[in-house]
Amino acid sequence: MNDLANYKRKRHKNNYVQDFPEGILDVIEADYPSQYFLLLGDRTQMTTLFSNEEWIDILTKSRNSYSCHIQRMNLTRKNSAQGI
């Protein structure tokens, strides 16, 4: 039984897990690279670059990233408290 637990643990560690949440600028950089470079060059205001739907998408992706990060942190604390 310990062999199976060790196998699962090793297999899980090989998967890439993002250790940090995505901020709004991270989402913009990934999904809207041309607008991101305009922001870096300070050529325009952030609010005029995106439609309302695009803002909702950006904010949702960032929020979901934080939610997953918090869940992962809570799971890590729970597992370390149980000695797993």
C-alpha positions as CSV (number, residue, x, y, z in Angstrom):
1,M,0.0,0.0,0.0
2,N,2.9,2.4,0.8
3,D,4.3,1.8,-2.7
4,L,1.0,2.9,-4.3
5,A,1.0,6.1,-2.1
6,N,4.6,6.8,-3.0
7,Y,3.9,6.3,-6.7
8,K,0.9,8.7,-6.6
9,R,2.9,11.3,-4.7
10,K,5.8,11.1,-7.2
11,R,3.5,11.2,-10.2
12,H,1.7,14.3,-8.8
13,K,4.9,16.2,-8.3
14,N,5.9,15.8,-11.9
15,N,2.9,17.7,-13.1
16,Y,3.5,21.4,-13.5
17,V,1.4,23.5,-11.0
18,Q,1.5,27.2,-11.2
19,D,2.7,28.4,-7.8
20,F,1.4,32.0,-8.1
21,P,-1.9,33.5,-9.1
22,E,-2.3,35.5,-12.3
23,G,-2.7,39.2,-11.9
24,I,-4.7,41.4,-14.3
25,L,-1.6,42.4,-16.2
26,D,-0.5,38.7,-16.5
27,V,-3.9,37.9,-18.1
28,I,-3.7,40.9,-20.5
29,E,-0.1,39.9,-21.5
30,A,-1.2,36.4,-22.3
31,D,-4.5,37.1,-24.0
32,Y,-4.0,40.6,-25.5
33,P,-0.3,41.0,-26.3
34,S,-0.7,44.1,-28.6
35,Q,-2.7,46.0,-26.0
36,Y,-0.2,45.0,-23.3
37,F,2.7,46.5,-25.3
38,L,0.6,49.7,-25.7
39,L,0.2,49.8,-21.9
40,L,4.0,49.3,-21.4
41,G,4.7,52.2,-23.7
42,D,2.2,54.3,-21.8
43,R,0.5,55.2,-25.1
44,T,-3.0,54.9,-23.9
45,Q,-5.2,54.4,-20.9
46,M,-6.1,50.9,-19.8
47,T,-9.8,51.6,-19.6
48,T,-10.1,52.6,-23.3
49,L,-8.3,49.5,-24.6
50,F,-10.9,46.9,-23.7
51,S,-14.6,46.5,-24.1
52,N,-16.8,45.7,-21.2
53,E,-16.9,42.0,-22.2
54,E,-13.2,41.8,-22.4
55,W,-12.8,43.4,-19.0
56,I,-15.2,40.8,-17.6
57,D,-13.1,38.0,-19.2
58,I,-9.9,39.5,-17.9
59,L,-11.2,39.9,-14.3
60,T,-12.8,36.5,-14.3
61,K,-9.6,34.7,-15.4
62,S,-7.6,36.6,-12.7
63,R,-10.1,35.8,-10.0
64,N,-10.2,32.1,-11.0
65,S,-6.5,32.0,-10.8
66,Y,-6.5,33.4,-7.2
67,S,-9.3,31.0,-6.3
68,C,-7.3,28.0,-7.5
69,H,-4.2,29.3,-5.7
70,I,-6.1,29.7,-2.4
71,Q,-7.6,26.2,-2.7
72,R,-4.2,24.8,-3.3
73,M,-2.8,26.6,-0.3
74,N,-5.6,25.4,1.9
75,L,-5.1,21.8,0.7
76,T,-1.3,22.1,1.3
77,R,-1.9,23.3,4.9
78,K,-4.5,20.5,5.5
79,N,-2.1,17.8,4.2
80,S,0.9,19.1,6.2
81,A,-1.3,19.2,9.4
82,Q,-2.3,15.6,8.8
83,G,1.3,14.6,8.1
84,I,0.7,13.5,4.5
